[in-house]
Structures are given as structure tokens and as C-alpha cells.
């Protein structure tokens, strides 16, 4: 995956954040990009930006939690470009609430996007990717797929599951033309905290504005830097890609203190 010229990259959650940066980076390297998101206006804005620099882009408004919509995304990709070489299952949402108090609607919404979106994308596009001489599936987990925090039970559930799903898929596709990589970002300056369904923060705070400000202070990695790290991971055929210095620290902490890491993380967050 060192040369993206002429390849077709499908990116979910493309209208903002890491997804948008991935689309821009892939297009800059000569890829044709398929942009999927529930934000149709954001997709069109990105399409115009990408086409203005001479790259090809297709927008397909998509709710990845809906299997039929992801199947339609695959069909639209095939109809326009006749192939798919890269799949970035990036779409994600967040809920902040204790497990005891969490509404089923919130839990189902989050798992629908974060977990089922990855499953739907993988199942829909894998036959197309297998038909290519070289292809890749990139699934976005999180450092919250390594460590668990209070009030992040739903998000932890989805990201731990994405990591397990991706690792199993990588074992199954070993030796094939399809490379599989799991991405574990730390704090990236995206809108995920601002757009979260917020009830209570890990420290018990119930003021969403305060939590957004705190997230902004710790989310030091830019989406562009995250995208560059992900594409570099693909070039090196990594199976796991840590994004940000904080991700590396958290992974090390989890390895050293697999049971008691929260005692340290609590102090770090404060």
C-alpha cells in the first residue's frame, strides 16, 4: 500500500475528523475516494474540496448501523469505480453514562454505529477486496479498546469488540491479498465529544461544556496527523496502529498494570 495512485478507498464517517483527514490524504496520494457519512452536507463540502484539487470522489450518505445502506454503499462503489481496494471503517459515536443508568436506546445507537458499522462494512466489502491483487481493511478501535473507564461502558464495549473482531479477521485472512489493521487512537481533536450523548463524565461531572473543554486539552493529536500515522501503518503492513503518544503510554500502562491501571489513569485524567 505504498502507492495509492488509482486505487479506490472507501471511508465511513468521512464528513469530519479522522475520516475527513483520511479522505484528503488518500486523494492527495492519487486515490479515488468513496465518502460515506450521515452528514450529507458535510460530504458534499468535502467532495467539492477533493474535486477542486483534481481527485475523484463519490459521496453516498450512509447510516452504517443499517445493513441495507452499507450494501447500497458497496453497490454504488462498484457501479462508479468497478472495484474497492481500501476500506476504512471509521464511523463512530459516543455516549457518556453509567451502565446502571444507561438507556437501552443509547446503548443500541452506539453499538449500531461503532460495532455493527464495522461488521456491516467488512461483510459487504470483503468479496470486492478479495478480488483485488492487494487490498486492506482498516478498522478504527480506540485506546478505550485497551482500557475501560467509568461512564464509558458502552464505548468500551464497542471498541473492545472491534479490536477482537479485527484481530480474528486478521488471523483468518493471513496469507491472502487482504491486509487487516486495527487502529487504536488516543486523544484526537475531533467532534466526537461535542456530538456525544452526554449524561455524566468519568469524574462525575454532568456539565457537557466542561467535559468538551477537558477533552480539547488532552486531545493533542490532529486528524491530519492521525491520518498520516494510519497510512504509514498501512505502508509498513502493521496489524496494530497506535495513534498519538498518549496511546503508546496507555498501551504500556495496560500491559504493566492489566488489573489496576485505573488507579493511575484516574490521576492522569484529573
Residue frames relative to the residue before (quaternion, step in Angstrom):
aa qw qx qy qz dx dy dz
X 1.0000 0.0000 0.0000 0.0000 0.00 0.00 0.00
X 0.3246 0.7511 -0.5138 0.2578 3.58 1.04 0.69
X 0.7616 0.2768 -0.1528 0.5657 3.57 1.13 -0.60
X 0.1330 -0.8182 0.5575 0.0461 3.59 -0.53 1.18
X 0.3729 0.7511 -0.4796 0.2584 3.60 1.25 0.02
X 0.8479 0.1331 -0.1296 0.4965 3.56 -0.75 1.11
X 0.5388 0.6146 -0.4194 0.3950 3.59 1.20 -0.12
X 0.3607 -0.7128 0.5613 0.2162 3.56 -1.27 0.43
X 0.0897 -0.8029 0.5893 -0.0016 3.55 -0.64 1.21
X 0.1714 -0.7717 0.6088 0.0664 3.57 -0.80 1.10
X 0.0266 -0.8233 0.5643 -0.0550 3.57 -0.67 1.14
X 0.1859 -0.7686 0.6021 0.1109 3.57 -0.73 1.05
X 0.7651 0.2685 -0.2439 0.5320 3.55 -1.14 0.61
X 0.2952 0.8324 -0.4301 0.1870 3.55 1.21 0.62
X 0.5753 0.6513 -0.3769 0.3206 3.60 1.14 -0.44
X 0.8140 0.0766 -0.0187 0.5756 3.61 1.15 -0.44
X 0.8084 0.3585 -0.2000 0.4219 3.53 -1.39 0.01
X 0.8344 -0.1401 0.1288 0.5173 3.55 -1.08 -0.81
X 0.6307 0.5519 -0.3397 0.4269 3.59 0.97 -0.79
X 0.6541 0.5046 -0.3043 0.4742 3.56 0.95 -0.88
X 0.6693 0.4976 -0.2951 0.4662 3.56 0.93 -0.91
X 0.6210 0.5282 -0.3369 0.4710 3.60 1.05 -0.69
X 0.6417 0.5211 -0.3210 0.4623 3.57 0.97 -0.85
X 0.6647 0.5011 -0.2988 0.4666 3.57 0.91 -0.91
X 0.6801 0.4945 -0.2897 0.4572 3.57 0.93 -0.92
X 0.6552 0.5020 -0.3149 0.4685 3.59 0.95 -0.83
X 0.6555 0.5089 -0.3093 0.4644 3.58 0.94 -0.89
X 0.6405 0.5320 -0.3220 0.4506 3.59 1.00 -0.81
X 0.7040 0.4351 -0.2546 0.5002 3.58 1.18 -0.55
X 0.6700 -0.5547 0.2806 0.4058 3.56 1.25 0.32
X 0.4866 0.6660 -0.4381 0.3574 3.58 1.24 0.12
X 0.3641 -0.6445 0.6139 0.2742 3.51 -1.33 0.39
X 0.1829 -0.8395 0.5090 0.0532 3.57 -0.68 1.06
X 0.2053 -0.7270 0.6453 0.1138 3.51 -1.19 0.81
X 0.1583 -0.8320 0.5314 0.0174 3.54 -0.51 1.26
X 0.0141 -0.8096 0.5847 -0.0494 3.58 -0.66 1.16
X 0.2441 0.7348 -0.6012 0.1975 3.56 -0.99 0.90
X 0.5237 -0.5951 0.4878 0.3656 3.58 -1.26 0.24
X 0.6325 0.5235 -0.3162 0.4753 3.58 1.25 -0.41
X 0.2090 -0.8257 0.5137 0.1030 3.57 0.11 1.31
X 0.6461 0.5221 -0.3267 0.4509 3.60 0.97 -0.81
X 0.6516 0.5143 -0.3082 0.4646 3.57 0.99 -0.83
X 0.6232 0.5378 -0.3317 0.4608 3.58 1.07 -0.73
X 0.6761 0.4969 -0.3026 0.4521 3.58 0.87 -0.91
X 0.6177 0.5368 -0.3365 0.4658 3.56 1.05 -0.74
X 0.6722 0.4860 -0.2876 0.4788 3.57 0.97 -0.89
X 0.6213 0.5438 -0.3457 0.4459 3.60 0.98 -0.80
X 0.6599 0.5049 -0.3100 0.4621 3.58 0.90 -0.90
X 0.6404 0.5270 -0.3200 0.4579 3.58 1.00 -0.82
X 0.6924 0.4757 -0.2821 0.4633 3.58 0.90 -0.94
X 0.6745 0.4866 -0.3022 0.4657 3.58 0.93 -0.83
X 0.5894 0.5900 -0.3609 0.4174 3.60 1.16 -0.56
X 0.7189 0.3879 -0.2470 0.5212 3.58 1.18 -0.48
X 0.6620 -0.5789 0.2793 0.3854 3.56 1.25 0.46
X 0.5580 0.5929 -0.4030 0.4180 3.61 1.22 0.23
X 0.4605 -0.6686 0.5117 0.2814 3.57 -1.27 0.39
X 0.0320 0.8015 -0.5953 0.0469 3.56 -0.97 0.86
X 0.1294 -0.7529 0.6422 0.0634 3.53 -1.13 0.81
X 0.1701 -0.7833 0.5896 0.0991 3.58 -0.87 0.94
X 0.0023 0.7779 -0.6274 0.0341 3.55 -0.99 0.92
X 0.2939 -0.7520 0.5585 0.1900 3.64 -0.24 1.17
X 0.0699 0.8264 -0.5404 0.1422 3.55 -0.60 1.19
X 0.1995 -0.7052 0.6673 0.1327 3.52 -1.11 0.86
X 0.3116 -0.8087 0.4661 0.1782 3.58 -0.19 1.26
X 0.5664 0.5889 -0.3952 0.4197 3.60 1.20 -0.24
X 0.6703 0.4630 -0.2786 0.5087 3.59 1.29 -0.32
X 0.4215 -0.7429 0.4624 0.2381 3.55 -0.43 1.24
X 0.6720 0.5114 -0.3164 0.4321 3.59 0.90 -0.88
X 0.6452 0.5121 -0.3304 0.4608 3.59 1.10 -0.60
X 0.6375 0.4943 -0.3310 0.4896 3.59 1.07 -0.65
X 0.6096 0.5243 -0.3486 0.4816 3.60 1.06 -0.65
X 0.6431 0.5080 -0.3177 0.4768 3.59 1.04 -0.75
X 0.6005 0.5461 -0.3463 0.4704 3.59 1.12 -0.67
X 0.6415 0.5122 -0.3139 0.4770 3.58 0.95 -0.86
X 0.6781 0.4985 -0.2967 0.4512 3.58 0.86 -0.97
X 0.6484 0.5117 -0.3173 0.4659 3.59 1.01 -0.79
X 0.6219 0.5379 -0.3270 0.4658 3.58 1.07 -0.78
X 0.6771 0.4927 -0.2833 0.4675 3.56 0.91 -0.96
X 0.6617 0.5164 -0.3107 0.4461 3.58 0.96 -0.86
X 0.7190 0.4452 -0.2509 0.4711 3.59 0.99 -0.83
X 0.8422 0.2089 -0.0609 0.4933 3.57 0.76 -1.03
X 0.4072 -0.7505 0.4472 0.2664 3.60 1.20 -0.33
X 0.7904 0.1549 -0.0843 0.5867 3.59 1.25 0.06
X 0.0910 -0.7330 0.6616 0.1294 3.53 -1.42 0.07
X 0.1785 -0.8164 0.5461 0.0586 3.55 -0.84 1.03
X 0.7905 0.1415 -0.0465 0.5940 3.56 1.11 -0.72
X 0.0612 -0.7727 0.6311 0.0303 3.55 -1.00 0.87
X 0.0835 -0.7749 0.6261 0.0219 3.53 -0.76 1.13
X 0.1446 -0.7775 0.6094 0.0566 3.58 -0.38 1.26
X 0.0820 0.8680 -0.4698 0.1383 3.52 0.27 1.38
X 0.5257 0.6708 -0.4184 0.3139 3.62 1.09 -0.60
X 0.1475 0.8037 -0.5634 0.1221 3.56 -0.93 0.90
X 0.1158 -0.7657 0.6309 0.0473 3.54 -1.24 0.64
X 0.2577 -0.7759 0.5596 0.1354 3.58 -1.29 0.28
X 0.1015 -0.7390 0.6625 0.0678 3.51 -1.32 0.56
X 0.1293 -0.7815 0.6059 0.0739 3.57 -0.95 0.86
X 0.3942 0.6809 -0.5199 0.3326 3.57 -0.32 1.28
X 0.5372 -0.5976 0.4701 0.3650 3.57 -1.15 0.49
X 0.6073 -0.5663 0.4102 0.3772 3.55 -1.16 0.57
X 0.6365 0.5471 -0.3282 0.4335 3.56 0.97 -0.82
X 0.7725 0.3661 -0.1801 0.4866 3.58 0.91 -0.92
X 0.4972 0.6953 -0.4210 0.3033 3.59 1.19 -0.28
X 0.4022 -0.7013 0.5386 0.2374 3.56 -0.98 0.90
X 0.5747 -0.5950 0.4331 0.3580 3.57 -1.07 0.70
X 0.6133 0.5658 -0.3528 0.4234 3.60 1.01 -0.75
X 0.6573 0.5036 -0.3090 0.4678 3.58 0.97 -0.84
X 0.6607 0.5122 -0.3031 0.4575 3.56 0.94 -0.92
X 0.6784 0.4887 -0.2924 0.4641 3.58 0.90 -0.92
X 0.6218 0.5413 -0.3357 0.4558 3.60 1.06 -0.77
X 0.6982 0.4776 -0.2816 0.4529 3.56 0.81 -0.99
X 0.6852 0.4694 -0.2957 0.4718 3.59 0.84 -0.92
X 0.5914 0.5815 -0.3598 0.4274 3.57 1.11 -0.63
X 0.7218 0.4076 -0.2357 0.5072 3.57 0.95 -0.87
X 0.7710 0.4303 -0.2248 0.4121 3.57 0.54 -1.19
X 0.7769 0.3079 -0.1689 0.5225 3.59 0.96 -0.81
X 0.7232 0.4213 -0.2644 0.4791 3.58 0.67 -1.05
X 0.5737 0.5787 -0.3819 0.4360 3.59 1.13 -0.52
X 0.6512 0.4980 -0.2993 0.4882 3.58 1.03 -0.82
X 0.6590 0.5015 -0.3081 0.4682 3.57 0.94 -0.89
X 0.6635 0.5049 -0.3114 0.4560 3.59 0.85 -0.94
X 0.6713 0.5035 -0.3057 0.4499 3.58 0.89 -0.92
X 0.6643 0.5119 -0.3009 0.4541 3.56 0.91 -0.93
X 0.6950 0.4787 -0.2817 0.4567 3.58 0.81 -0.98
X 0.6728 0.5114 -0.3032 0.4403 3.57 0.96 -0.84
X 0.7992 0.3620 -0.1604 0.4522 3.56 0.83 -1.02
X 0.4954 0.6952 -0.4332 0.2890 3.61 1.12 -0.39
X 0.6460 0.5066 -0.3582 0.4446 3.68 0.85 -0.70
X 0.6408 0.5094 -0.3254 0.4734 3.61 1.04 -0.72
X 0.6701 0.5023 -0.2983 0.4579 3.56 0.95 -0.87
X 0.6352 0.5386 -0.3274 0.4463 3.58 1.01 -0.77
X 0.6462 0.5408 -0.3143 0.4372 3.58 1.15 -0.60
X 0.6299 0.5368 -0.3260 0.4570 3.59 1.28 -0.24
X 0.5595 -0.6208 0.4203 0.3534 3.62 -1.08 0.60
X 0.7771 0.0137 -0.0150 0.6291 3.58 1.22 -0.50
X 0.1248 0.7956 -0.5764 0.1385 3.58 -0.73 1.06
X 0.1482 -0.7967 0.5806 0.0786 3.56 -1.28 0.22
X 0.1765 -0.7157 0.6644 0.1231 3.51 -1.30 0.63
X 0.0668 -0.7887 0.6111 -0.0029 3.55 -0.81 1.08
X 0.0782 -0.8141 0.5755 -0.0005 3.57 -0.49 1.21
X 0.3195 -0.7620 0.5399 0.1607 3.55 -0.85 1.05
X 0.0718 -0.7380 0.6708 0.0160 3.53 -0.66 1.20
X 0.3682 -0.6984 0.5567 0.2584 3.61 -0.89 -0.89
X 0.5943 -0.5009 0.4470 0.4428 3.56 -1.26 0.12
X 0.5951 0.5394 -0.3605 0.4743 3.57 1.27 -0.31
X 0.5627 0.5122 -0.4003 0.5107 3.53 1.34 0.33
X 0.6548 0.4578 -0.3004 0.5209 3.56 1.38 0.09
X 0.7905 0.1160 -0.0332 0.6005 3.57 1.04 -0.85
X 0.3061 -0.7556 0.5557 0.1630 3.55 -1.17 0.64
X 0.1562 -0.7889 0.5911 0.0615 3.56 -1.08 0.82
X 0.5741 -0.5583 0.4581 0.3860 3.59 -1.14 0.52
X 0.8200 0.2011 -0.2294 0.4843 3.56 -1.11 0.87
X 0.6722 0.4530 -0.3086 0.4978 3.59 1.26 0.08
X 0.2328 0.8290 -0.4846 0.1541 3.57 1.22 0.47
X 0.6588 0.4962 -0.3184 0.4673 3.60 0.94 -0.81
X 0.6700 0.4872 -0.2950 0.4760 3.57 0.89 -0.94
X 0.6337 0.5218 -0.3271 0.4683 3.60 0.96 -0.84
X 0.6311 0.5432 -0.3362 0.4399 3.58 0.90 -0.90
X 0.6981 0.4744 -0.2801 0.4573 3.57 0.84 -0.98
X 0.7330 0.4486 -0.2601 0.4403 3.59 0.81 -0.93
X 0.5825 0.5226 -0.3722 0.4991 3.61 1.14 -0.51
X 0.6668 0.5082 -0.2990 0.4557 3.57 0.96 -0.87
X 0.6320 0.5205 -0.3355 0.4659 3.59 0.97 -0.78
X 0.6421 0.5165 -0.3292 0.4610 3.58 0.96 -0.80
X 0.6806 0.4837 -0.2941 0.4651 3.59 0.87 -0.89
X 0.6300 0.5316 -0.3193 0.4675 3.57 1.00 -0.86
X 0.6933 0.4900 -0.2766 0.4502 3.57 0.88 -0.98
X 0.6589 0.4992 -0.3189 0.4636 3.58 0.95 -0.80
X 0.6312 0.5139 -0.3345 0.4750 3.60 1.01 -0.75
X 0.6480 0.5197 -0.3112 0.4617 3.57 0.97 -0.89
X 0.6375 0.5323 -0.3266 0.4513 3.59 0.98 -0.81
X 0.6415 0.5083 -0.3240 0.4745 3.59 1.00 -0.79
X 0.6749 0.5104 -0.2937 0.4447 3.57 0.94 -0.89
X 0.7575 0.3776 -0.1996 0.4937 3.59 1.04 -0.77
X 0.3446 0.7458 -0.5010 0.2722 3.59 1.25 0.16
X 0.7973 0.2619 -0.2148 0.4996 3.56 -0.88 0.97
X 0.5981 0.5410 -0.3663 0.4643 3.59 1.28 -0.07
X 0.6518 -0.5115 0.3841 0.4074 3.57 -1.31 -0.09
X 0.6573 0.5071 -0.3023 0.4685 3.60 1.28 -0.18
X 0.2000 -0.7712 0.5973 0.0924 3.56 -0.61 1.18
X 0.1745 -0.7848 0.5900 0.0743 3.59 -1.03 0.82
X 0.0044 0.8034 -0.5944 0.0360 3.56 -0.87 0.98
X 0.2345 -0.7465 0.6105 0.1225 3.54 -1.04 0.91
X 0.1899 -0.7918 0.5749 0.0805 3.58 -0.76 1.08
X 0.1092 -0.7924 0.6000 0.0115 3.55 -0.89 1.05
X 0.0658 -0.8254 0.5599 0.0298 3.61 0.10 1.21
X 0.3681 -0.6501 0.6080 0.2687 3.50 -1.31 0.51
X 0.7964 -0.2405 0.1904 0.5212 3.57 -0.95 -0.83
X 0.0070 0.7835 -0.6193 0.0513 3.56 -0.59 1.20
X 0.4632 -0.7228 0.4477 0.2500 3.57 -0.85 1.00
X 0.2434 0.7487 -0.5633 0.2508 3.53 0.28 1.37
X 0.6200 -0.5646 0.4065 0.3628 3.56 -1.34 -0.02
X 0.3593 0.7781 -0.4766 0.1957 3.62 1.21 0.08
X 0.6604 0.4883 -0.3196 0.4725 3.62 0.98 -0.75
X 0.6551 0.5218 -0.3117 0.4488 3.57 0.97 -0.86
X 0.7463 0.3981 -0.2107 0.4900 3.58 1.05 -0.79
X 0.4322 0.7254 -0.4486 0.2929 3.60 1.27 0.01
X 0.4281 -0.5980 0.5905 0.3322 3.52 -1.33 0.34
X 0.0763 -0.8656 0.4939 -0.0310 3.51 -0.06 1.35
X 0.0257 -0.7869 0.6165 0.0032 3.56 -0.97 0.92
X 0.7823 -0.1514 0.1267 0.5908 3.58 0.90 -0.94
X 0.4066 -0.7198 0.5167 0.2227 3.57 -1.02 0.88
X 0.7072 -0.4681 0.3039 0.4339 3.64 -1.21 0.30
X 0.7173 0.4299 -0.2648 0.4801 3.61 1.09 -0.62
X 0.6305 -0.5531 0.3252 0.4367 3.59 1.27 0.19
X 0.4824 0.6745 -0.4294 0.3576 3.57 1.27 -0.14
X 0.2083 -0.7974 0.5581 0.0965 3.56 -0.99 0.89
X 0.5269 0.6072 -0.4131 0.4279 3.58 1.27 0.30
X 0.3636 -0.7680 0.4857 0.2053 3.57 -0.34 1.25
X 0.6292 0.5519 -0.3403 0.4286 3.59 1.00 -0.76
X 0.6335 0.5210 -0.3275 0.4690 3.57 1.01 -0.79
X 0.6708 0.5001 -0.2994 0.4585 3.58 0.93 -0.88
X 0.6200 0.5297 -0.3416 0.4672 3.59 1.05 -0.72
X 0.6525 0.5109 -0.3082 0.4672 3.58 0.96 -0.85
X 0.6598 0.4983 -0.3112 0.4686 3.59 0.96 -0.83
X 0.6324 0.5238 -0.3324 0.4639 3.58 1.00 -0.80
X 0.6416 0.5333 -0.3240 0.4462 3.58 0.97 -0.86
X 0.6652 0.5142 -0.3083 0.4450 3.59 1.03 -0.72
X 0.7469 0.3884 -0.2240 0.4910 3.60 1.02 -0.70
X 0.6274 0.5209 -0.3418 0.4671 3.61 1.20 -0.40
X 0.0216 -0.8683 0.4941 -0.0387 3.55 0.29 1.29
X 0.6404 0.5330 -0.3312 0.4428 3.62 1.15 -0.46
X 0.3565 -0.7287 0.5411 0.2213 3.59 -0.86 0.91
X 0.6189 -0.5372 0.4024 0.4080 3.62 -1.14 0.42
X 0.6323 0.5363 -0.3400 0.4438 3.60 0.99 -0.77
X 0.6551 0.4923 -0.3078 0.4834 3.58 1.00 -0.82
X 0.6243 0.5337 -0.3358 0.4612 3.58 1.02 -0.76
X 0.6623 0.5061 -0.3069 0.4593 3.58 0.91 -0.92
X 0.6476 0.5164 -0.3201 0.4599 3.58 0.96 -0.84
X 0.6445 0.5164 -0.3154 0.4674 3.59 1.01 -0.81
X 0.6487 0.5194 -0.3141 0.4590 3.59 0.98 -0.84
X 0.6879 0.4677 -0.2933 0.4713 3.59 0.85 -0.92
X 0.6161 0.5222 -0.3475 0.4765 3.58 1.09 -0.61
X 0.6187 0.5421 -0.3347 0.4597 3.56 1.05 -0.72
X 0.6338 0.5178 -0.3221 0.4758 3.57 1.07 -0.75
X 0.6313 0.5407 -0.3345 0.4441 3.57 0.94 -0.88
X 0.7346 0.4116 -0.2149 0.4948 3.57 1.02 -0.86
X 0.3828 -0.7540 0.4514 0.2848 3.58 1.36 0.05
X 0.2148 0.7789 -0.5511 0.2085 3.53 0.89 0.96
X 0.3786 -0.7076 0.5438 0.2452 3.55 -1.14 0.61
X 0.7626 0.1687 -0.1111 0.6146 3.58 1.25 -0.45
X 0.0797 -0.8052 0.5876 -0.0019 3.55 -0.86 1.01
X 0.1769 -0.7777 0.5989 0.0722 3.56 -0.57 1.20
X 0.1651 -0.7994 0.5746 0.0600 3.57 -0.84 1.01
X 0.8072 0.2117 -0.1924 0.5164 3.57 -0.58 1.19
X 0.5799 -0.5921 0.4376 0.3488 3.53 -1.16 0.68
X 0.6273 0.5470 -0.3447 0.4340 3.59 1.04 -0.71
X 0.6098 0.5477 -0.3527 0.4514 3.59 1.07 -0.67
X 0.6566 0.5061 -0.3107 0.4651 3.58 0.99 -0.81
X 0.6378 0.5151 -0.3251 0.4714 3.58 1.04 -0.78
X 0.6793 0.4926 -0.2972 0.4556 3.59 0.88 -0.93
X 0.6326 0.5154 -0.3466 0.4626 3.60 0.96 -0.74
X 0.6547 0.5037 -0.3137 0.4683 3.59 0.94 -0.86
X 0.6388 0.5284 -0.3244 0.4555 3.58 0.97 -0.85
X 0.6602 0.5057 -0.3099 0.4608 3.58 0.94 -0.85
X 0.6474 0.5136 -0.3202 0.4631 3.58 1.03 -0.74
X 0.7127 0.4586 -0.2532 0.4666 3.58 0.97 -0.90
X 0.7999 0.1444 -0.0386 0.5812 3.58 1.07 -0.82
X 0.0502 -0.8715 0.4865 0.0355 3.60 0.63 1.08
X 0.7261 0.3902 -0.2393 0.5130 3.59 1.18 -0.44
X 0.8094 0.3178 -0.1266 0.4773 3.58 0.90 -0.94
X 0.2995 0.7926 -0.4966 0.1884 3.63 1.19 0.28
X 0.5984 0.5954 -0.3812 0.3771 3.62 1.03 -0.62
X 0.5864 0.5796 -0.3813 0.4180 3.60 1.08 -0.57
X 0.6825 0.4425 -0.2730 0.5137 3.58 1.13 -0.62
X 0.6587 0.5218 -0.3148 0.4413 3.59 0.88 -0.92
X 0.6001 0.5702 -0.3640 0.4270 3.59 1.02 -0.74
X 0.6826 0.4756 -0.2846 0.4763 3.56 0.93 -0.91
X 0.6309 0.5367 -0.3331 0.4505 3.58 1.03 -0.77
X 0.6743 0.4972 -0.2968 0.4582 3.58 0.94 -0.86
X 0.6568 0.5053 -0.3171 0.4611 3.58 1.08 -0.61
